Amino acid sequence: MTGDFRIERDAGGDFVLDPAVLAARFRLSVADFRRNMALGHITSMVEAGQGEDAGRFRLTLRFGNRVWRAVVDASGRVADETLGFTSPVRGIRAGAAATCSASARKP
């Protein structure tokens, strides 16, 4: 699933993900993906690697019972990604843009 997928970072260090790529991962149209982000139905989390994983980040997006995870190296290359299913997480809300904060929790 990874291919040549790269994730950029903005001037503030946040990861900026292409909504079209993420919509395809969740099998949504881009419009539905953006609408669900705006409504807080798609949540995101960033975890910074420690020890031997230092310089790597795990990005997680949840939508209902679907979870997309990507491990991103320091250059922004997606080293691994998965899409799985889990119980929905309640009470966590994301912003309206497809941006993940790099200052979030550590794994």
TALIN-V424795 format. One record per helix or strand of 3 or more residues. SS is the DSSP state (H for helix, E for strand). FROM is the first residue (numbers start at 1). LEN is the number of residues. If there is no record, write none. Layout:
SS&FROM&LEN  SS&FROM&LEN
This chain:
H&19&7  H&30&9  E&42&7  H&51&3  E&57&7  E&66&7  E&77&9
